[in-house]
Amino acid sequence: MRAWVVDGAFGLDRLTQVGRPDVEPGPGEVRLRVRAVSLNYRDVLMVRGLYDPRQALPLVPCSDASGVIDAVGEGVTGLTVGARVCPIFAQDWLSGDAERSMLRSTLGGPRDGTLRQSMVVPANAVVRVPDHLTDEEAATLPCAGVTAWRALVTMGGLKAGDTVLTQGTGGVSCFVTQIGAMFGARVIVTSSSDAKLERVRALGAAHGINYKTEPQWGKAATAWTGGRGVDHVIELGGAGTLDETLRAVRVGGTVTLLGILAGAKVELNLTRVFMNAVRVQGLMVGHRADFEALLRALDANHDVRPVVDKVFDFDDAPAAFAHLAAAGHVGKVVVRLP
Ligand SMILES: NC(=O)c1ccc[n+]([C@@H]2O[C@H](COP(=O)([O-])OP(=O)(O)OC[C@H]3O[C@@H](n4cnc5c(N)ncnc54)[C@H](OP(=O)(O)O)[C@@H]3O)[C@@H](O)[C@H]2O)c1
């Protein structure tokens, strides 16, 4: 089988296609014939050596895929050849609070990831894909979809009438917008581009703010809520956006801190956090049970479909990385396998 690896040194220009032997699944394992892989910003950071500079190489990048089971190991029940599944992001984290070791079981670093034709995973580390989703759509779910679900629903306790603010129009943000709208929340999206804001309005965003032309977007968001502030801010920018986020969030509201698009280190005036009793909550994707809950929600709401910006062929995977890194996309960038 063919696989993309980053080898020798980090860098998008170090992505190389190699041949690897097909592996038979052992007891309790299944083998997937991978059909589609989606990219996350994390994958770009990982390949560039910016996510974990100590990551051992060679590494097969990417955490997200959909595929078909083509071999089943001894003792596996409930999964048969032909089942369409996605591997879960943190392979050992099935439910409940994660142990540190579970958060080290993630695909695409430290474990070899999904950008290959075939992979063997534990049978309990896959979830079944609803029939109505295409392979490309299903492949967008394991990281970005589950993250948005966990931030808003599992941890956020989202309810109708809440106001949510999400930053940018990438993979996580589009899912936040769609899930927010699904729950009857009002979603504010910030973006560098008015054209992109138009596109997310079609996903159910109630309001858009261009953070280039409105640098005080936190203040603008609060004004849009009539002065109350936003219930849930999904913080994707990190260092460069947190200050404005603390202007946007309501007294007693929640900031779910999960991204570092605008840097990881910040000098911050903490007064606003305690004066406004803000809950700042970190988050690391989610577990298998979160993924299953998301799939049930999508199965009950067929009109909510993952946003696929562009699909690349397997041989063009480096161009897919470059496309994501250039940040011209809305939603998810996907690689299709032959
Ligand atoms: N902790 C976790 O569990 C977890 C899980 C998933 C993702 N993440 C993180 O979440 C972030 C987003 O991931 P993703 O895969 O959705 O990314 P993505 O698809 O690459 O989306 C990036 C988009 O964010 C916007 N953006 C870029 N710089 C920005 C800035 N300074 N301020 C506001 N928006 C900015 C841009 O959209 P516009 O042009 O529209 O502004 C850009 O296209 C990344 O930092 C990623 O590592 C964390």
The ligand as a Gaussian input file, in Angstrom:
#p B3LYP/6-31G(d) Opt

LIG

0 1
 N       -7.939000      21.746000      20.989000
 C       -8.551000      20.978000      20.105000
 O       -9.101000      19.955000      20.431000
 C       -8.614000      21.405000      18.671000
 C       -9.335000      20.656000      17.746000
 C       -9.441000      21.120000      16.427000
 C       -8.785000      22.309000      16.063000
 N       -8.052000      22.966000      16.995000
 C       -7.393000      24.230000      16.658000
 O       -8.393000      25.138000      16.241000
 C       -7.870000      26.034000      15.289000
 C       -8.712000      25.943000      14.023000
 O       -8.527000      24.670000      13.433000
 P       -9.152000      24.312000      12.029000
 O       -8.649000      22.959000      11.658000
 O      -10.602000      24.580000      12.038000
 O       -8.413000      25.401000      11.113000
 P       -8.604000      25.765000       9.611000
 O       -9.641000      24.952000       8.943000
 O       -7.238000      25.822000       9.017000
 O       -9.202000      27.261000       9.700000
 C       -8.400000      28.349000       9.873000
 C       -9.222000      29.619000       9.642000
 O       -9.200000      30.419000      10.801000
 C       -9.198000      31.768000      10.453000
 N       -8.090000      32.467000      11.090000
 C       -6.793000      32.408000      10.792000
 N       -6.100000      33.234000      11.567000
 C       -6.990000      33.826000      12.386000
 C       -6.894000      34.801000      13.387000
 N       -5.745000      35.374000      13.690000
 N       -8.019000      35.178000      14.042000
 C       -9.203000      34.637000      13.726000
 N       -9.349000      33.702000      12.754000
 C       -8.252000      33.320000      12.098000
 C       -9.126000      31.860000       8.932000
 O      -10.485000      32.043000       8.470000
 P      -10.983000      33.478000       8.018000
 O      -10.193000      33.836000       6.786000
 O      -12.425000      33.309000       7.782000
 O      -10.683000      34.450000       9.137000
 C       -8.628000      30.486000       8.552000
 O       -9.046000      30.076000       7.283000
 C       -6.404000      25.618000      15.094000
 O       -5.588000      26.386000      15.962000
 C       -6.407000      24.176000      15.530000
 O       -5.146000      23.728000      15.939000
 C       -7.959000      22.534000      18.276000

